Amino acid sequence: MRELLLETFIRLVTTPSPPGCEGAVADWVEQYLADLGLAVTRDAAHRHCEAECGNLFAFLPATAPGYPVMLLN
């Protein structure tokens, strides 16, 4: 687990991603989450500012009934 966390961290911080140019990181994160089985979508926020990509949203179905939806940012 520790090695996976370190590899993920290194991948994220070594990918060039200056403000507004986070497309490469977003592509990688999107694929990583999809490979884990999450449903991933993007919005169109980038069309309203100078950015390469919008926000990513990943959805993981609840496993316990009655619990509220949680959003992590």
C-alpha distances in whole Angstrom, upper triangle without the diagonal:
4,5,5,6,9,10,11,12,14,15,17,18,20,21,25,26,28,30,31,30,26,27,24,21,22,23,19,18,20,19,16,16,19,17,15,18,19,23,23,26,28,31,34,34,34,37,38,37,37,33,32,30,30,27,24,24,21,22,20,23,23,23,25,29,30,27,28,26,24,24,21,22
4,5,5,6,9,10,11,12,14,15,17,18,20,24,24,27,29,30,29,25,26,24,21,23,23,20,18,21,21,17,18,21,19,17,21,22,25,25,28,29,32,34,34,34,37,38,37,36,33,31,30,30,27,25,25,23,24,23,26,26,26,28,31,33,30,30,28,25,25,22,23
4,5,5,6,8,10,10,12,14,15,16,18,22,23,26,28,30,28,24,25,22,20,22,22,18,17,20,19,16,18,20,18,17,21,22,25,25,28,29,32,34,34,33,37,38,36,35,32,30,29,30,27,25,25,23,25,24,27,28,28,30,33,35,32,32,30,27,27,23,24
4,5,5,6,8,10,10,12,14,15,17,20,21,24,26,27,25,22,22,20,17,19,19,15,14,17,16,12,14,17,14,13,17,18,21,21,24,25,28,31,31,30,34,35,34,33,29,28,26,26,24,21,22,20,21,20,24,25,25,27,31,32,29,29,27,25,24,21,21
4,6,5,6,9,10,11,12,14,16,19,19,22,24,25,24,20,21,19,16,18,18,15,13,17,16,13,14,17,16,15,18,18,21,21,23,24,27,29,29,29,32,33,32,31,28,26,25,25,22,20,21,19,21,20,23,24,24,27,30,31,28,28,25,23,21,18,19
4,5,5,6,9,10,11,12,14,18,19,21,23,25,23,20,21,19,16,18,19,16,15,18,18,15,17,20,18,18,21,21,24,23,26,26,29,31,30,29,33,34,32,31,28,26,25,26,24,22,23,22,24,23,27,28,28,31,34,35,31,31,29,26,24,21,21
4,5,5,6,9,10,11,12,16,17,21,23,24,22,19,20,17,14,17,17,13,13,16,15,12,15,18,16,16,20,20,23,22,24,24,27,30,29,28,32,33,31,30,26,25,24,25,23,21,22,21,23,23,26,28,28,31,34,35,32,32,29,27,25,22,21
4,5,5,6,9,10,11,14,15,18,20,21,19,16,17,14,11,13,14,10,10,13,13,10,12,15,14,14,17,17,20,18,21,21,24,26,26,25,28,30,28,27,23,22,21,21,19,17,19,17,20,20,23,25,26,29,31,33,29,29,26,23,21,18,18
4,5,5,6,8,10,13,14,16,18,20,18,15,17,15,11,14,15,12,11,15,15,13,15,18,17,17,20,20,22,20,22,22,24,26,25,25,28,29,27,26,23,22,21,21,20,18,20,19,22,22,25,27,28,30,33,34,30,29,27,24,21,18,17
4,5,5,6,8,12,13,16,19,20,18,16,17,14,12,15,16,13,13,17,16,14,17,20,19,19,22,22,24,22,24,24,26,28,27,26,29,30,28,26,23,22,21,23,21,20,22,21,24,25,29,30,31,34,36,37,34,33,30,27,25,22,20
4,6,5,6,10,12,15,17,19,16,13,14,11,9,12,12,9,10,14,13,11,14,17,16,17,20,20,22,19,21,21,24,25,25,23,27,28,26,24,21,19,19,20,19,18,20,19,22,23,27,29,30,33,36,36,33,32,29,26,24,21,20
4,6,6,9,9,12,14,16,13,10,12,10,7,10,11,9,9,12,13,11,14,16,16,17,20,19,20,18,19,19,21,22,21,20,24,25,23,21,18,17,16,17,16,15,17,17,21,22,26,27,29,32,34,35,31,30,27,24,21,18,16
4,6,8,8,11,13,16,14,11,14,11,9,12,14,12,12,16,17,15,17,20,20,21,24,23,24,21,23,21,23,24,23,22,25,26,23,22,19,18,18,19,18,18,20,21,24,25,29,31,32,35,37,37,34,32,29,26,23,20,18
4,6,9,11,15,16,14,12,14,11,10,13,14,12,13,17,17,16,19,21,21,22,25,24,26,23,24,23,25,26,25,23,26,27,25,22,19,18,19,21,20,20,23,23,26,27,31,33,35,37,40,40,37,35,32,29,27,23,21
4,6,10,13,14,11,9,10,7,6,10,11,9,11,14,15,14,17,19,19,21,23,22,23,20,21,20,22,22,22,19,23,24,22,19,16,15,15,18,18,17,20,21,24,26,30,32,34,36,39,39,36,34,31,28,25,22,20
4,6,10,11,8,8,9,8,8,11,12,12,14,16,17,17,20,22,22,24,26,25,25,22,22,20,22,22,21,18,21,22,19,17,14,13,14,17,17,18,21,22,26,28,32,34,36,39,41,41,38,36,33,30,26,24,21
4,6,8,5,5,7,7,7,9,11,12,13,15,17,17,19,21,22,23,25,23,24,20,20,17,19,19,17,15,18,19,16,14,11,10,11,14,14,15,19,20,24,26,30,32,35,37,39,39,35,33,30,27,24,21,18
4,6,5,7,10,10,10,12,15,15,16,18,20,21,22,24,26,27,28,26,26,23,22,19,20,19,17,14,18,18,15,12,10,11,12,15,15,17,21,23,26,29,32,34,37,39,41,40,37,35,31,28,25,22,19
4,5,7,10,12,12,12,15,17,17,18,21,21,22,24,26,27,28,26,26,22,21,18,17,17,14,12,15,15,11,9,8,9,11,12,13,16,19,22,25,28,31,33,36,38,39,39,35,33,29,27,23,21,17
4,6,8,11,11,11,14,16,16,17,20,21,21,23,25,26,28,25,24,20,19,15,15,14,11,9,11,12,8,6,4,6,8,10,12,14,18,21,24,27,31,33,36,38,39,38,35,32,29,27,23,21,18
4,6,8,9,10,11,13,14,15,18,19,20,21,23,25,26,24,23,20,18,15,16,15,13,10,13,14,12,9,6,5,8,11,12,14,18,20,24,27,30,33,36,38,39,39,36,33,30,28,24,22,19
4,6,5,6,9,10,11,12,14,15,16,18,20,21,23,21,20,17,16,13,14,14,13,11,14,15,13,11,8,7,7,9,10,11,15,17,21,23,27,29,32,34,36,36,33,30,27,24,21,19,16
4,5,5,6,9,10,10,12,14,15,16,18,20,21,19,18,15,14,11,13,13,13,10,13,15,14,12,8,5,6,9,10,11,14,16,20,23,26,29,32,34,36,36,33,31,27,25,22,20,17
4,5,5,6,9,10,11,12,14,15,17,19,20,19,19,16,15,14,16,16,16,14,17,19,18,15,12,9,9,12,13,13,16,17,21,23,27,29,32,34,36,37,34,32,28,26,23,21,19
4,5,5,6,8,10,10,12,14,15,17,19,17,17,14,15,13,16,17,16,15,18,20,18,16,13,11,10,12,12,11,14,15,19,21,24,27,29,32,33,34,31,29,26,23,20,18,16
4,5,5,6,9,10,10,12,14,15,17,15,14,11,11,9,12,13,13,12,16,17,16,15,12,9,8,9,8,7,11,12,16,18,22,24,27,29,31,32,29,27,23,21,18,16,14
4,6,5,6,9,10,11,12,14,16,14,14,11,11,10,13,15,16,14,17,20,19,18,14,11,9,11,11,9,12,13,16,19,22,25,27,30,32,33,30,28,25,23,20,19,17
4,5,5,6,9,10,11,12,14,14,14,12,13,13,16,18,19,17,20,23,22,20,17,14,12,14,13,11,14,13,17,18,22,24,26,29,31,33,30,28,25,23,20,18,17
4,5,5,6,8,10,11,13,11,12,10,11,12,15,17,17,17,20,22,21,20,17,15,12,13,11,9,10,10,13,15,19,21,23,26,28,29,26,25,21,19,17,15,14
4,6,5,6,9,10,11,9,9,6,8,9,13,15,16,16,19,21,21,20,17,14,12,12,10,7,9,8,11,13,17,20,22,25,27,28,25,24,20,19,16,15,15
4,5,5,6,9,10,10,10,9,11,12,16,18,20,19,22,24,24,23,20,17,14,15,14,11,12,11,13,15,18,21,23,26,28,30,27,26,23,21,20,18,18
4,5,5,6,9,9,11,10,13,14,18,20,21,21,24,26,26,25,21,19,17,17,15,12,13,11,13,14,17,20,21,24,27,28,26,25,22,20,18,17,17
4,5,5,7,6,8,7,10,13,16,19,20,21,23,25,25,25,22,19,17,16,14,10,10,7,9,10,13,16,18,21,23,25,22,21,18,17,15,14,15
4,5,5,5,6,6,10,12,16,19,21,21,24,26,26,26,23,20,17,17,15,11,11,8,10,10,13,17,18,22,24,25,23,23,19,19,17,17,18
4,5,7,10,10,14,16,20,23,24,24,27,29,29,29,25,23,20,20,18,15,14,12,13,12,15,18,19,23,25,27,25,25,22,21,20,19,20
4,6,9,10,14,17,20,24,25,25,28,30,30,30,27,24,21,21,19,15,14,10,11,10,13,15,16,19,22,24,22,22,19,18,18,17,19
4,7,9,13,16,19,23,24,25,28,30,30,31,27,25,22,21,19,15,13,10,9,8,10,13,14,18,20,22,21,21,18,18,18,17,19
4,6,10,13,16,20,21,22,25,27,27,28,24,23,19,18,15,12,10,6,6,5,8,12,13,17,19,20,19,18,15,15,14,14,16
4,7,10,13,17,19,20,22,24,25,26,23,21,18,16,14,10,8,6,5,7,9,13,15,18,19,21,19,18,15,15,14,15,16
4,7,10,14,15,17,19,21,22,22,19,17,14,12,10,7,6,4,6,9,12,15,18,21,22,23,21,19,16,15,14,14,14
4,7,10,12,14,16,18,19,20,17,15,12,10,8,6,5,7,9,12,14,18,21,23,24,25,23,20,17,16,14,15,15
4,7,9,10,12,14,15,16,13,12,8,6,5,5,6,9,11,15,18,21,24,26,27,27,25,22,18,18,15,15,14
4,6,8,9,11,13,15,12,12,8,5,6,7,8,11,14,17,20,22,26,28,28,28,25,22,19,18,15,16,14
4,5,6,8,10,12,10,10,7,5,7,10,12,15,17,21,23,26,29,31,31,31,29,26,22,22,18,19,17
4,5,6,7,10,8,10,7,5,7,10,12,16,18,22,24,27,30,32,32,31,29,26,22,21,17,18,15
4,5,5,7,5,6,5,5,8,11,14,18,21,24,27,29,33,35,35,34,32,29,25,24,20,20,17
4,6,7,7,9,8,8,11,14,17,20,23,27,29,31,35,37,37,36,34,31,27,26,23,23,20
4,7,8,11,10,9,12,16,18,22,24,28,30,32,36,37,37,36,34,30,27,26,23,23,20
4,6,9,10,10,12,16,19,22,25,29,31,33,37,38,39,38,35,32,28,27,23,23,19
4,7,9,10,13,17,20,23,26,30,33,35,38,40,41,40,37,34,31,29,25,24,21
4,6,8,10,13,17,20,23,27,30,32,35,37,38,38,35,32,28,26,23,21,18
4,7,10,12,16,19,22,25,29,31,34,37,38,38,35,32,28,27,23,22,19
4,7,9,12,15,19,22,25,28,31,33,34,34,31,29,25,23,20,19,16
4,7,10,13,16,20,23,25,28,30,31,31,28,25,22,20,17,16,14
4,7,10,13,17,20,22,25,27,28,27,25,22,18,16,13,12,10
4,7,10,13,16,19,22,24,25,25,23,20,17,15,12,11,10
4,7,10,13,15,19,21,22,22,19,17,13,12,9,9,9
4,7,10,13,16,18,19,20,18,16,12,11,9,10,11
4,6,9,12,15,16,17,15,13,10,10,9,11,13
4,6,9,12,13,15,13,13,10,10,11,12,15
4,6,9,10,12,11,11,9,11,13,14,17
4,6,7,9,8,9,8,10,13,14,18
4,7,10,9,11,11,13,16,17,21
4,7,7,10,11,13,16,18,22
4,6,9,11,13,17,19,23
4,7,9,12,16,19,22
4,7,9,13,15,19
4,6,10,13,16
4,7,10,13
4,7,10
4,6
4
